[in-house]
């Protein structure tokens, strides 16, 4: 009995020490995923908020002080270049211009008469030179008054849309007063900023895509 018990224990130990049977070999080769690396251009998308602004914008102001006697500001309307927007009272300048024109006509007639006398030695050269100098001076005065009168007129410097009227007819204006604003809407600009980190990426000729706020780029 004792010998039988030892044999039973030995058989149990041998059974416990047997290695597990390995699975049968699979003849099918394992599947392996392969990724081929290659170079290709990469687009870098930078998003920034911007504002649509007019290509040109100006505040219309008079060049001289005076009473406003004419005002033409069709708010929100498109006007052509050179359109008269406003006029400052120029009655005193017009009076000076008319006086100068009359004096110039008389001086020209005197110069012509002295020219004929000079041709026959009827007067000396100095008398004729004085008359000719007077004609030149009056013509310069005429140009001066015409320039002053032109400064009393406010014209549209370019074709654009007028903004709101900021003055009333009859008001006394100075060069600091703004009559209205004028914006050129034929061509627009986009004003936007980007972080300094992207300053080396944005260059002249870079393509910029613009889309309204909330719309996909």
Secondary structure as GFF3:
##gff-version 3
##sequence-region A 1 217
A	DSSP	alpha_helix	2	17	.	.	.	ID=ss1
A	DSSP	beta_strand	50	61	.	.	.	ID=ss2
A	DSSP	beta_strand	66	71	.	.	.	ID=ss3
A	DSSP	beta_strand	78	79	.	.	.	ID=ss4
A	DSSP	beta_strand	84	88	.	.	.	ID=ss5
A	DSSP	alpha_helix	91	119	.	.	.	ID=ss6
A	DSSP	alpha_helix	125	151	.	.	.	ID=ss7
A	DSSP	beta_strand	153	155	.	.	.	ID=ss8
A	DSSP	beta_strand	160	162	.	.	.	ID=ss9
A	DSSP	beta_strand	172	173	.	.	.	ID=ss10
A	DSSP	beta_strand	178	192	.	.	.	ID=ss11
A	DSSP	three_ten_helix	196	198	.	.	.	ID=ss12
###
